[in-house]
Amino acid sequence: MAQGKKGKLNFRCPQCFMRDIDIDLFYDDKKKEYYCLRCCFHGDEKKVLAWNETIKEKYGHILDRLTDLGADNEPATYHPYSKGEL
Ligand SMILES: [Zn+2]
């Protein structure tokens, strides 16, 4: 780990990205895994892709528009945004 290198694919750190910090992961050839310089995240490509799926929960509805917040235990309703609509 003395000399940090990028992997063959350029991944961003999913743990940092959840905190709205955009930082690239480095690749450790000995351990065959990606790691973050800023936080303690490390793992192989499969783990990085799995964590990226959890981030989609945060931004999954970014293109939807909220129509109703719902009552206390009712789910919020939303619909896909279409161009020209407010
Ligand atoms: Zn990180």
PDB file of the backbone (N, CA, C, O) and the ligand in Angstrom, with CONECT records:
HET     ZN  A 101       1
ATOM      1  N   MET A   1       0.829  -1.208   0.000  1.00  0.00           N
ATOM      2  CA  MET A   1       0.000   0.000   0.000  1.00  0.00           C
ATOM      3  C   MET A   1       0.860   1.252   0.000  1.00  0.00           C
ATOM      4  O   MET A   1       0.351   2.371   0.073  1.00  0.00           O
ATOM      5  N   ALA A   2       2.188   1.049  -0.084  1.00  0.00           N
ATOM      6  CA  ALA A   2       3.061   2.219  -0.036  1.00  0.00           C
ATOM      7  C   ALA A   2       2.769   3.166  -1.190  1.00  0.00           C
ATOM      8  O   ALA A   2       2.772   4.387  -1.030  1.00  0.00           O
ATOM      9  N   GLN A   3       2.517   2.579  -2.361  1.00  0.00           N
ATOM     10  CA  GLN A   3       2.223   3.407  -3.528  1.00  0.00           C
ATOM     11  C   GLN A   3       0.806   3.097  -3.999  1.00  0.00           C
ATOM     12  O   GLN A   3       0.559   2.032  -4.564  1.00  0.00           O
ATOM     13  N   GLY A   4      -0.117   4.015  -3.770  1.00  0.00           N
ATOM     14  CA  GLY A   4      -1.503   3.789  -4.167  1.00  0.00           C
ATOM     15  C   GLY A   4      -1.659   3.819  -5.668  1.00  0.00           C
ATOM     16  O   GLY A   4      -1.148   4.715  -6.340  1.00  0.00           O
ATOM     17  N   LYS A   5      -2.372   2.827  -6.197  1.00  0.00           N
ATOM     18  CA  LYS A   5      -2.616   2.770  -7.638  1.00  0.00           C
ATOM     19  C   LYS A   5      -4.105   2.671  -7.896  1.00  0.00           C
ATOM     20  O   LYS A   5      -4.867   2.153  -7.079  1.00  0.00           O
ATOM     21  N   LYS A   6      -4.503   3.181  -9.055  1.00  0.00           N
ATOM     22  CA  LYS A   6      -5.885   3.006  -9.466  1.00  0.00           C
ATOM     23  C   LYS A   6      -6.054   1.611 -10.060  1.00  0.00           C
ATOM     24  O   LYS A   6      -5.103   1.052 -10.607  1.00  0.00           O
ATOM     25  N   GLY A   7      -7.246   1.049  -9.958  1.00  0.00           N
ATOM     26  CA  GLY A   7      -7.515  -0.259 -10.553  1.00  0.00           C
ATOM     27  C   GLY A   7      -7.801  -0.135 -12.027  1.00  0.00           C
ATOM     28  O   GLY A   7      -7.709   0.954 -12.593  1.00  0.00           O
ATOM     29  N   LYS A   8      -8.149  -1.247 -12.659  1.00  0.00           N
ATOM     30  CA  LYS A   8      -8.449  -1.199 -14.088  1.00  0.00           C
ATOM     31  C   LYS A   8      -9.755  -0.464 -14.347  1.00  0.00           C
ATOM     32  O   LYS A   8      -9.955   0.120 -15.412  1.00  0.00           O
ATOM     33  N   LEU A   9     -10.649  -0.501 -13.349  1.00  0.00           N
ATOM     34  CA  LEU A   9     -11.859   0.300 -13.423  1.00  0.00           C
ATOM     35  C   LEU A   9     -11.781   1.391 -12.359  1.00  0.00           C
ATOM     36  O   LEU A   9     -11.240   1.173 -11.276  1.00  0.00           O
ATOM     37  N   ASN A  10     -12.317   2.547 -12.670  1.00  0.00           N
ATOM     38  CA  ASN A  10     -12.260   3.660 -11.746  1.00  0.00           C
ATOM     39  C   ASN A  10     -13.551   3.711 -10.932  1.00  0.00           C
ATOM     40  O   ASN A  10     -14.584   4.159 -11.431  1.00  0.00           O
ATOM     41  N   PHE A  11     -13.494   3.256  -9.686  1.00  0.00           N
ATOM     42  CA  PHE A  11     -14.668   3.286  -8.820  1.00  0.00           C
ATOM     43  C   PHE A  11     -14.567   4.436  -7.842  1.00  0.00           C
ATOM     44  O   PHE A  11     -13.472   4.842  -7.454  1.00  0.00           O
ATOM     45  N   ARG A  12     -15.723   4.962  -7.445  1.00  0.00           N
ATOM     46  CA  ARG A  12     -15.734   5.932  -6.353  1.00  0.00           C
ATOM     47  C   ARG A  12     -16.071   5.182  -5.075  1.00  0.00           C
ATOM     48  O   ARG A  12     -16.701   4.125  -5.110  1.00  0.00           O
ATOM     49  N   CYS A  13     -15.652   5.732  -3.959  1.00  0.00           N
ATOM     50  CA  CYS A  13     -15.883   5.072  -2.675  1.00  0.00           C
ATOM     51  C   CYS A  13     -17.374   5.169  -2.319  1.00  0.00           C
ATOM     52  O   CYS A  13     -17.903   6.270  -2.170  1.00  0.00           O
ATOM     53  N   PRO A  14     -18.052   4.019  -2.183  1.00  0.00           N
ATOM     54  CA  PRO A  14     -19.479   4.066  -1.900  1.00  0.00           C
ATOM     55  C   PRO A  14     -19.795   4.593  -0.501  1.00  0.00           C
ATOM     56  O   PRO A  14     -20.815   5.251  -0.294  1.00  0.00           O
ATOM     57  N   GLN A  15     -18.916   4.301   0.456  1.00  0.00           N
ATOM     58  CA  GLN A  15     -19.163   4.747   1.828  1.00  0.00           C
ATOM     59  C   GLN A  15     -19.039   6.269   1.924  1.00  0.00           C
ATOM     60  O   GLN A  15     -19.845   6.920   2.589  1.00  0.00           O
ATOM     61  N   CYS A  16     -18.038   6.826   1.266  1.00  0.00           N
ATOM     62  CA  CYS A  16     -17.890   8.286   1.252  1.00  0.00           C
ATOM     63  C   CYS A  16     -19.005   8.931   0.440  1.00  0.00           C
ATOM     64  O   CYS A  16     -19.496  10.002   0.797  1.00  0.00           O
ATOM     65  N   PHE A  17     -19.408   8.279  -0.656  1.00  0.00           N
ATOM     66  CA  PHE A  17     -20.442   8.861  -1.512  1.00  0.00           C
ATOM     67  C   PHE A  17     -21.779   8.961  -0.786  1.00  0.00           C
ATOM     68  O   PHE A  17     -22.580   9.849  -1.075  1.00  0.00           O
ATOM     69  N   MET A  18     -22.022   8.039   0.166  1.00  0.00           N
ATOM     70  CA  MET A  18     -23.243   8.124   0.970  1.00  0.00           C
ATOM     71  C   MET A  18     -23.248   9.391   1.815  1.00  0.00           C
ATOM     72  O   MET A  18     -24.309   9.892   2.188  1.00  0.00           O
ATOM     73  N   ARG A  19     -22.056   9.907   2.116  1.00  0.00           N
ATOM     74  CA  ARG A  19     -21.932  11.151   2.879  1.00  0.00           C
ATOM     75  C   ARG A  19     -21.661  12.329   1.948  1.00  0.00           C
ATOM     76  O   ARG A  19     -21.161  13.369   2.375  1.00  0.00           O
ATOM     77  N   ASP A  20     -22.003  12.149   0.652  1.00  0.00           N
ATOM     78  CA  ASP A  20     -21.853  13.200  -0.358  1.00  0.00           C
ATOM     79  C   ASP A  20     -20.416  13.652  -0.535  1.00  0.00           C
ATOM     80  O   ASP A  20     -20.153  14.821  -0.818  1.00  0.00           O
ATOM     81  N   ILE A  21     -19.484  12.714  -0.367  1.00  0.00           N
ATOM     82  CA  ILE A  21     -18.070  12.990  -0.633  1.00  0.00           C
ATOM     83  C   ILE A  21     -17.659  12.132  -1.826  1.00  0.00           C
ATOM     84  O   ILE A  21     -17.821  10.912  -1.811  1.00  0.00           O
ATOM     85  N   ASP A  22     -17.129  12.779  -2.850  1.00  0.00           N
ATOM     86  CA  ASP A  22     -16.779  12.059  -4.078  1.00  0.00           C
ATOM     87  C   ASP A  22     -15.273  11.826  -4.109  1.00  0.00           C
ATOM     88  O   ASP A  22     -14.503  12.749  -4.378  1.00  0.00           O
ATOM     89  N   ILE A  23     -14.852  10.591  -3.834  1.00  0.00           N
ATOM     90  CA  ILE A  23     -13.420  10.274  -3.830  1.00  0.00           C
ATOM     91  C   ILE A  23     -13.220   8.909  -4.491  1.00  0.00           C
ATOM     92  O   ILE A  23     -14.005   7.984  -4.283  1.00  0.00           O
ATOM     93  N   ASP A  24     -12.163   8.801  -5.286  1.00  0.00           N
ATOM     94  CA  ASP A  24     -11.900   7.554  -6.004  1.00  0.00           C
ATOM     95  C   ASP A  24     -11.281   6.507  -5.089  1.00  0.00           C
ATOM     96  O   ASP A  24     -10.599   6.832  -4.118  1.00  0.00           O
ATOM     97  N   LEU A  25     -11.535   5.236  -5.421  1.00  0.00           N
ATOM     98  CA  LEU A  25     -10.909   4.131  -4.708  1.00  0.00           C
ATOM     99  C   LEU A  25      -9.565   3.800  -5.353  1.00  0.00           C
ATOM    100  O   LEU A  25      -9.383   3.992  -6.555  1.00  0.00           O
ATOM    101  N   PHE A  26      -8.639   3.309  -4.558  1.00  0.00           N
ATOM    102  CA  PHE A  26      -7.362   2.823  -5.059  1.00  0.00           C
ATOM    103  C   PHE A  26      -7.367   1.308  -5.016  1.00  0.00           C
ATOM    104  O   PHE A  26      -8.175   0.699  -4.314  1.00  0.00           O
ATOM    105  N   TYR A  27      -6.455   0.700  -5.772  1.00  0.00           N
ATOM    106  CA  TYR A  27      -6.428  -0.753  -5.872  1.00  0.00           C
ATOM    107  C   TYR A  27      -5.145  -1.307  -5.267  1.00  0.00           C
ATOM    108  O   TYR A  27      -4.048  -0.837  -5.571  1.00  0.00           O
ATOM    109  N   ASP A  28      -5.294  -2.315  -4.405  1.00  0.00           N
ATOM    110  CA  ASP A  28      -4.152  -2.987  -3.796  1.00  0.00           C
ATOM    111  C   ASP A  28      -3.910  -4.300  -4.535  1.00  0.00           C
ATOM    112  O   ASP A  28      -4.715  -5.226  -4.446  1.00  0.00           O
ATOM    113  N   ASP A  29      -2.786  -4.374  -5.271  1.00  0.00           N
ATOM    114  CA  ASP A  29      -2.491  -5.577  -6.066  1.00  0.00           C
ATOM    115  C   ASP A  29      -2.264  -6.810  -5.192  1.00  0.00           C
ATOM    116  O   ASP A  29      -2.677  -7.911  -5.557  1.00  0.00           O
ATOM    117  N   LYS A  30      -1.614  -6.633  -4.044  1.00  0.00           N
ATOM    118  CA  LYS A  30      -1.330  -7.777  -3.165  1.00  0.00           C
ATOM    119  C   LYS A  30      -2.614  -8.403  -2.644  1.00  0.00           C
ATOM    120  O   LYS A  30      -2.794  -9.619  -2.719  1.00  0.00           O
ATOM    121  N   LYS A  31      -3.499  -7.579  -2.122  1.00  0.00           N
ATOM    122  CA  LYS A  31      -4.744  -8.094  -1.534  1.00  0.00           C
ATOM    123  C   LYS A  31      -5.842  -8.269  -2.569  1.00  0.00           C
ATOM    124  O   LYS A  31      -6.880  -8.858  -2.269  1.00  0.00           O
ATOM    125  N   LYS A  32      -5.635  -7.770  -3.779  1.00  0.00           N
ATOM    126  CA  LYS A  32      -6.631  -7.842  -4.855  1.00  0.00           C
ATOM    127  C   LYS A  32      -7.951  -7.201  -4.435  1.00  0.00           C
ATOM    128  O   LYS A  32      -9.027  -7.767  -4.625  1.00  0.00           O
ATOM    129  N   GLU A  33      -7.840  -6.016  -3.863  1.00  0.00           N
ATOM    130  CA  GLU A  33      -9.063  -5.334  -3.439  1.00  0.00           C
ATOM    131  C   GLU A  33      -8.896  -3.817  -3.551  1.00  0.00           C
ATOM    132  O   GLU A  33      -7.785  -3.288  -3.592  1.00  0.00           O
ATOM    133  N   TYR A  34     -10.032  -3.151  -3.598  1.00  0.00           N
ATOM    134  CA  TYR A  34     -10.056  -1.695  -3.641  1.00  0.00           C
ATOM    135  C   TYR A  34     -10.084  -1.153  -2.221  1.00  0.00           C
ATOM    136  O   TYR A  34     -10.605  -1.805  -1.316  1.00  0.00           O
ATOM    137  N   TYR A  35      -9.532   0.025  -2.023  1.00  0.00           N
ATOM    138  CA  TYR A  35      -9.574   0.642  -0.700  1.00  0.00           C
ATOM    139  C   TYR A  35      -9.686   2.154  -0.850  1.00  0.00           C
ATOM    140  O   TYR A  35      -9.366   2.724  -1.893  1.00  0.00           O
ATOM    141  N   CYS A  36     -10.145   2.775   0.211  1.00  0.00           N
ATOM    142  CA  CYS A  36     -10.343   4.228   0.220  1.00  0.00           C
ATOM    143  C   CYS A  36      -9.257   4.877   1.066  1.00  0.00           C
ATOM    144  O   CYS A  36      -8.882   4.354   2.116  1.00  0.00           O
ATOM    145  N   LEU A  37      -8.761   6.006   0.611  1.00  0.00           N
ATOM    146  CA  LEU A  37      -7.750   6.729   1.371  1.00  0.00           C
ATOM    147  C   LEU A  37      -8.368   7.531   2.505  1.00  0.00           C
ATOM    148  O   LEU A  37      -7.690   7.862   3.477  1.00  0.00           O
ATOM    149  N   ARG A  38      -9.654   7.845   2.383  1.00  0.00           N
ATOM    150  CA  ARG A  38     -10.280   8.747   3.342  1.00  0.00           C
ATOM    151  C   ARG A  38     -10.969   8.015   4.488  1.00  0.00           C
ATOM    152  O   ARG A  38     -10.949   8.479   5.628  1.00  0.00           O
ATOM    153  N   CYS A  39     -11.585   6.860   4.180  1.00  0.00           N
ATOM    154  CA  CYS A  39     -12.305   6.123   5.218  1.00  0.00           C
ATOM    155  C   CYS A  39     -11.781   4.692   5.277  1.00  0.00           C
ATOM    156  O   CYS A  39     -10.766   4.378   4.656  1.00  0.00           O
ATOM    157  N   CYS A  40     -12.453   3.840   6.005  1.00  0.00           N
ATOM    158  CA  CYS A  40     -11.946   2.478   6.211  1.00  0.00           C
ATOM    159  C   CYS A  40     -12.502   1.491   5.195  1.00  0.00           C
ATOM    160  O   CYS A  40     -12.308   0.286   5.357  1.00  0.00           O
ATOM    161  N   PHE A  41     -13.189   1.958   4.150  1.00  0.00           N
ATOM    162  CA  PHE A  41     -13.788   1.032   3.190  1.00  0.00           C
ATOM    163  C   PHE A  41     -12.714   0.271   2.421  1.00  0.00           C
ATOM    164  O   PHE A  41     -11.734   0.858   1.963  1.00  0.00           O
ATOM    165  N   HIS A  42     -12.906  -1.043   2.282  1.00  0.00           N
ATOM    166  CA  HIS A  42     -12.071  -1.859   1.409  1.00  0.00           C
ATOM    167  C   HIS A  42     -12.884  -3.073   0.992  1.00  0.00           C
ATOM    168  O   HIS A  42     -13.761  -3.530   1.725  1.00  0.00           O
ATOM    169  N   GLY A  43     -12.583  -3.588  -0.191  1.00  0.00           N
ATOM    170  CA  GLY A  43     -13.299  -4.763  -0.661  1.00  0.00           C
ATOM    171  C   GLY A  43     -13.046  -5.002  -2.129  1.00  0.00           C
ATOM    172  O   GLY A  43     -12.497  -4.148  -2.826  1.00  0.00           O
ATOM    173  N   ASP A  44     -13.456  -6.190  -2.602  1.00  0.00           N
ATOM    174  CA  ASP A  44     -13.259  -6.513  -4.014  1.00  0.00           C
ATOM    175  C   ASP A  44     -14.338  -5.824  -4.865  1.00  0.00           C
ATOM    176  O   ASP A  44     -15.221  -5.140  -4.349  1.00  0.00           O
ATOM    177  N   GLU A  45     -14.235  -6.026  -6.175  1.00  0.00           N
ATOM    178  CA  GLU A  45     -15.151  -5.362  -7.111  1.00  0.00           C
ATOM    179  C   GLU A  45     -16.606  -5.712  -6.808  1.00  0.00           C
ATOM    180  O   GLU A  45     -17.495  -4.870  -6.933  1.00  0.00           O
ATOM    181  N   LYS A  46     -16.839  -6.967  -6.406  1.00  0.00           N
ATOM    182  CA  LYS A  46     -18.197  -7.413  -6.097  1.00  0.00           C
ATOM    183  C   LYS A  46     -18.787  -6.617  -4.927  1.00  0.00           C
ATOM    184  O   LYS A  46     -19.962  -6.249  -4.948  1.00  0.00           O
ATOM    185  N   LYS A  47     -17.965  -6.359  -3.913  1.00  0.00           N
ATOM    186  CA  LYS A  47     -18.439  -5.594  -2.747  1.00  0.00           C
ATOM    187  C   LYS A  47     -18.728  -4.143  -3.133  1.00  0.00           C
ATOM    188  O   LYS A  47     -19.720  -3.561  -2.693  1.00  0.00           O
ATOM    189  N   VAL A  48     -17.843  -3.560  -3.970  1.00  0.00           N
ATOM    190  CA  VAL A  48     -18.045  -2.167  -4.393  1.00  0.00           C
ATOM    191  C   VAL A  48     -19.357  -2.048  -5.163  1.00  0.00           C
ATOM    192  O   VAL A  48     -20.133  -1.119  -4.939  1.00  0.00           O
ATOM    193  N   LEU A  49     -19.606  -2.999  -6.078  1.00  0.00           N
ATOM    194  CA  LEU A  49     -20.836  -2.944  -6.869  1.00  0.00           C
ATOM    195  C   LEU A  49     -22.068  -3.157  -5.986  1.00  0.00           C
ATOM    196  O   LEU A  49     -23.112  -2.550  -6.223  1.00  0.00           O
ATOM    197  N   ALA A  50     -21.948  -4.018  -4.966  1.00  0.00           N
ATOM    198  CA  ALA A  50     -23.070  -4.238  -4.054  1.00  0.00           C
ATOM    199  C   ALA A  50     -23.378  -2.976  -3.252  1.00  0.00           C
ATOM    200  O   ALA A  50     -24.546  -2.641  -3.051  1.00  0.00           O
ATOM    201  N   TRP A  51     -22.346  -2.276  -2.793  1.00  0.00           N
ATOM    202  CA  TRP A  51     -22.560  -1.038  -2.046  1.00  0.00           C
ATOM    203  C   TRP A  51     -23.127   0.046  -2.947  1.00  0.00           C
ATOM    204  O   TRP A  51     -23.907   0.885  -2.495  1.00  0.00           O
ATOM    205  N   ASN A  52     -22.741   0.038  -4.223  1.00  0.00           N
ATOM    206  CA  ASN A  52     -23.298   1.017  -5.152  1.00  0.00           C
ATOM    207  C   ASN A  52     -24.800   0.831  -5.311  1.00  0.00           C
ATOM    208  O   ASN A  52     -25.530   1.796  -5.541  1.00  0.00           O
ATOM    209  N   GLU A  53     -25.259  -0.410  -5.189  1.00  0.00           N
ATOM    210  CA  GLU A  53     -26.696  -0.661  -5.270  1.00  0.00           C
ATOM    211  C   GLU A  53     -27.439  -0.013  -4.100  1.00  0.00           C
ATOM    212  O   GLU A  53     -28.560   0.467  -4.269  1.00  0.00           O
ATOM    213  N   THR A  54     -26.820   0.005  -2.910  1.00  0.00           N
ATOM    214  CA  THR A  54     -27.484   0.617  -1.756  1.00  0.00           C
ATOM    215  C   THR A  54     -27.579   2.134  -1.911  1.00  0.00           C
ATOM    216  O   THR A  54     -28.500   2.757  -1.383  1.00  0.00           O
ATOM    217  N   ILE A  55     -26.627   2.727  -2.638  1.00  0.00           N
ATOM    218  CA  ILE A  55     -26.681   4.176  -2.863  1.00  0.00           C
ATOM    219  C   ILE A  55     -27.866   4.535  -3.733  1.00  0.00           C
ATOM    220  O   ILE A  55     -28.436   5.619  -3.606  1.00  0.00           O
ATOM    221  N   LYS A  56     -28.240   3.611  -4.629  1.00  0.00           N
ATOM    222  CA  LYS A  56     -29.377   3.885  -5.503  1.00  0.00           C
ATOM    223  C   LYS A  56     -30.657   4.072  -4.702  1.00  0.00           C
ATOM    224  O   LYS A  56     -31.603   4.701  -5.177  1.00  0.00           O
ATOM    225  N   GLU A  57     -30.692   3.520  -3.472  1.00  0.00           N
ATOM    226  CA  GLU A  57     -31.864   3.751  -2.621  1.00  0.00           C
ATOM    227  C   GLU A  57     -31.963   5.228  -2.247  1.00  0.00           C
ATOM    228  O   GLU A  57     -33.057   5.779  -2.123  1.00  0.00           O
ATOM    229  N   LYS A  58     -30.809   5.855  -2.071  1.00  0.00           N
ATOM    230  CA  LYS A  58     -30.806   7.270  -1.699  1.00  0.00           C
ATOM    231  C   LYS A  58     -31.254   8.154  -2.859  1.00  0.00           C
ATOM    232  O   LYS A  58     -32.023   9.098  -2.677  1.00  0.00           O
ATOM    233  N   TYR A  59     -30.761   7.833  -4.056  1.00  0.00           N
ATOM    234  CA  TYR A  59     -31.051   8.676  -5.208  1.00  0.00           C
ATOM    235  C   TYR A  59     -32.007   8.004  -6.196  1.00  0.00           C
ATOM    236  O   TYR A  59     -32.176   8.487  -7.316  1.00  0.00           O
ATOM    237  N   GLY A  60     -32.628   6.904  -5.795  1.00  0.00           N
ATOM    238  CA  GLY A  60     -33.482   6.141  -6.701  1.00  0.00           C
ATOM    239  C   GLY A  60     -34.670   6.903  -7.228  1.00  0.00           C
ATOM    240  O   GLY A  60     -35.104   6.655  -8.353  1.00  0.00           O
ATOM    241  N   HIS A  61     -35.218   7.835  -6.443  1.00  0.00           N
ATOM    242  CA  HIS A  61     -36.404   8.573  -6.861  1.00  0.00           C
ATOM    243  C   HIS A  61     -36.066   9.998  -7.286  1.00  0.00           C
ATOM    244  O   HIS A  61     -36.922  10.882  -7.229  1.00  0.00           O
ATOM    245  N   ILE A  62     -34.845  10.223  -7.704  1.00  0.00           N
ATOM    246  CA  ILE A  62     -34.429  11.587  -8.030  1.00  0.00           C
ATOM    247  C   ILE A  62     -35.196  12.139  -9.238  1.00  0.00           C
ATOM    248  O   ILE A  62     -35.356  13.354  -9.362  1.00  0.00           O
ATOM    249  N   LEU A  63     -35.668  11.265 -10.121  1.00  0.00           N
ATOM    250  CA  LEU A  63     -36.408  11.725 -11.297  1.00  0.00           C
ATOM    251  C   LEU A  63     -37.924  11.679 -11.087  1.00  0.00           C
ATOM    252  O   LEU A  63     -38.689  11.941 -12.015  1.00  0.00           O
ATOM    253  N   ASP A  64     -38.353  11.348  -9.875  1.00  0.00           N
ATOM    254  CA  ASP A  64     -39.789  11.308  -9.582  1.00  0.00           C
ATOM    255  C   ASP A  64     -40.222  12.591  -8.894  1.00  0.00           C
ATOM    256  O   ASP A  64     -39.410  13.301  -8.301  1.00  0.00           O
ATOM    257  N   ARG A  65     -41.510  12.873  -8.982  1.00  0.00           N
ATOM    258  CA  ARG A  65     -42.072  14.035  -8.294  1.00  0.00           C
ATOM    259  C   ARG A  65     -43.041  13.557  -7.238  1.00  0.00           C
ATOM    260  O   ARG A  65     -43.901  12.717  -7.503  1.00  0.00           O
ATOM    261  N   LEU A  66     -42.899  14.097  -6.038  1.00  0.00           N
ATOM    262  CA  LEU A  66     -43.743  13.739  -4.915  1.00  0.00           C
ATOM    263  C   LEU A  66     -45.117  14.377  -5.100  1.00  0.00           C
ATOM    264  O   LEU A  66     -45.216  15.579  -5.346  1.00  0.00           O
ATOM    265  N   THR A  67     -46.171  13.578  -4.983  1.00  0.00           N
ATOM    266  CA  THR A  67     -47.516  14.127  -5.107  1.00  0.00           C
ATOM    267  C   THR A  67     -48.218  14.255  -3.758  1.00  0.00           C
ATOM    268  O   THR A  67     -49.028  15.159  -3.559  1.00  0.00           O
ATOM    269  N   ASP A  68     -47.903  13.340  -2.824  1.00  0.00           N
ATOM    270  CA  ASP A  68     -48.548  13.399  -1.521  1.00  0.00           C
ATOM    271  C   ASP A  68     -47.618  12.797  -0.475  1.00  0.00           C
ATOM    272  O   ASP A  68     -47.071  11.713  -0.676  1.00  0.00           O
ATOM    273  N   LEU A  69     -47.437  13.501   0.645  1.00  0.00           N
ATOM    274  CA  LEU A  69     -46.584  12.976   1.710  1.00  0.00           C
ATOM    275  C   LEU A  69     -47.263  11.863   2.482  1.00  0.00           C
ATOM    276  O   LEU A  69     -46.584  11.062   3.125  1.00  0.00           O
ATOM    277  N   GLY A  70     -48.580  11.791   2.436  1.00  0.00           N
ATOM    278  CA  GLY A  70     -49.299  10.749   3.160  1.00  0.00           C
ATOM    279  C   GLY A  70     -49.453  11.084   4.628  1.00  0.00           C
ATOM    280  O   GLY A  70     -48.761  11.963   5.142  1.00  0.00           O
ATOM    281  N   ALA A  71     -50.355  10.391   5.310  1.00  0.00           N
ATOM    282  CA  ALA A  71     -50.548  10.575   6.743  1.00  0.00           C
ATOM    283  C   ALA A  71     -49.438   9.842   7.489  1.00  0.00           C
ATOM    284  O   ALA A  71     -48.493   9.354   6.870  1.00  0.00           O
ATOM    285  N   ASP A  72     -49.543   9.763   8.798  1.00  0.00           N
ATOM    286  CA  ASP A  72     -48.456   9.226   9.628  1.00  0.00           C
ATOM    287  C   ASP A  72     -47.845   7.931   9.116  1.00  0.00           C
ATOM    288  O   ASP A  72     -46.641   7.867   8.869  1.00  0.00           O
ATOM    289  N   ASN A  73     -48.649   6.918   8.959  1.00  0.00           N
ATOM    290  CA  ASN A  73     -48.087   5.626   8.553  1.00  0.00           C
ATOM    291  C   ASN A  73     -48.380   5.289   7.100  1.00  0.00           C
ATOM    292  O   ASN A  73     -48.112   4.171   6.661  1.00  0.00           O
ATOM    293  N   GLU A  74     -48.923   6.231   6.351  1.00  0.00           N
ATOM    294  CA  GLU A  74     -49.203   5.996   4.934  1.00  0.00           C
ATOM    295  C   GLU A  74     -47.943   6.276   4.115  1.00  0.00           C
ATOM    296  O   GLU A  74     -47.191   7.195   4.439  1.00  0.00           O
ATOM    297  N   PRO A  75     -47.706   5.509   3.076  1.00  0.00           N
ATOM    298  CA  PRO A  75     -46.527   5.781   2.239  1.00  0.00           C
ATOM    299  C   PRO A  75     -46.724   7.040   1.385  1.00  0.00           C
ATOM    300  O   PRO A  75     -47.850   7.386   1.029  1.00  0.00           O
ATOM    301  N   ALA A  76     -45.650   7.699   1.071  1.00  0.00           N
ATOM    302  CA  ALA A  76     -45.693   8.860   0.186  1.00  0.00           C
ATOM    303  C   ALA A  76     -45.970   8.374  -1.237  1.00  0.00           C
ATOM    304  O   ALA A  76     -45.550   7.285  -1.627  1.00  0.00           O
ATOM    305  N   THR A  77     -46.679   9.195  -1.999  1.00  0.00           N
ATOM    306  CA  THR A  77     -46.941   8.824  -3.389  1.00  0.00           C
ATOM    307  C   THR A  77     -46.158   9.752  -4.311  1.00  0.00           C
ATOM    308  O   THR A  77     -45.934  10.920  -3.992  1.00  0.00           O
ATOM    309  N   TYR A  78     -45.756   9.230  -5.426  1.00  0.00           N
ATOM    310  CA  TYR A  78     -44.958   9.990  -6.373  1.00  0.00           C
ATOM    311  C   TYR A  78     -45.231   9.472  -7.775  1.00  0.00           C
ATOM    312  O   TYR A  78     -45.790   8.390  -7.955  1.00  0.00           O
ATOM    313  N   HIS A  79     -44.830  10.254  -8.760  1.00  0.00           N
ATOM    314  CA  HIS A  79     -44.982   9.836 -10.142  1.00  0.00           C
ATOM    315  C   HIS A  79     -43.751  10.272 -10.924  1.00  0.00           C
ATOM    316  O   HIS A  79     -43.078  11.221 -10.521  1.00  0.00           O
ATOM    317  N   PRO A  80     -43.442   9.610 -12.024  1.00  0.00           N
ATOM    318  CA  PRO A  80     -42.267   9.987 -12.806  1.00  0.00           C
ATOM    319  C   PRO A  80     -42.407  11.388 -13.386  1.00  0.00           C
ATOM    320  O   PRO A  80     -43.480  11.769 -13.853  1.00  0.00           O
ATOM    321  N   TYR A  81     -41.331  12.146 -13.354  1.00  0.00           N
ATOM    322  CA  TYR A  81     -41.326  13.499 -13.887  1.00  0.00           C
ATOM    323  C   TYR A  81     -41.347  13.456 -15.409  1.00  0.00           C
ATOM    324  O   TYR A  81     -40.629  12.673 -16.032  1.00  0.00           O
ATOM    325  N   SER A  82     -42.178  14.304 -15.996  1.00  0.00           N
ATOM    326  CA  SER A  82     -42.147  14.441 -17.447  1.00  0.00           C
ATOM    327  C   SER A  82     -41.845  15.886 -17.796  1.00  0.00           C
ATOM    328  O   SER A  82     -42.275  16.797 -17.089  1.00  0.00           O
ATOM    329  N   LYS A  83     -41.125  16.103 -18.859  1.00  0.00           N
ATOM    330  CA  LYS A  83     -40.630  17.420 -19.226  1.00  0.00           C
ATOM    331  C   LYS A  83     -41.771  18.414 -19.430  1.00  0.00           C
ATOM    332  O   LYS A  83     -42.789  18.075 -20.033  1.00  0.00           O
ATOM    333  N   GLY A  84     -41.607  19.619 -18.939  1.00  0.00           N
ATOM    334  CA  GLY A  84     -42.609  20.667 -19.073  1.00  0.00           C
ATOM    335  C   GLY A  84     -43.557  20.731 -17.906  1.00  0.00           C
ATOM    336  O   GLY A  84     -44.334  21.678 -17.789  1.00  0.00           O
ATOM    337  N   GLU A  85     -43.509  19.755 -17.052  1.00  0.00           N
ATOM    338  CA  GLU A  85     -44.381  19.711 -15.889  1.00  0.00           C
ATOM    339  C   GLU A  85     -43.707  20.442 -14.724  1.00  0.00           C
ATOM    340  O   GLU A  85     -42.479  20.473 -14.643  1.00  0.00           O
ATOM    341  N   LEU A  86     -44.488  21.021 -13.837  1.00  0.00           N
ATOM    342  CA  LEU A  86     -43.915  21.698 -12.678  1.00  0.00           C
ATOM    343  C   LEU A  86     -43.620  20.723 -11.562  1.00  0.00           C
ATOM    344  O   LEU A  86     -43.132  21.124 -10.505  1.00  0.00           O
TER     345      LEU A  86
HETATM  346 ZN    ZN A 101     -14.254   6.276   1.534  1.00  0.00          ZN2+
END
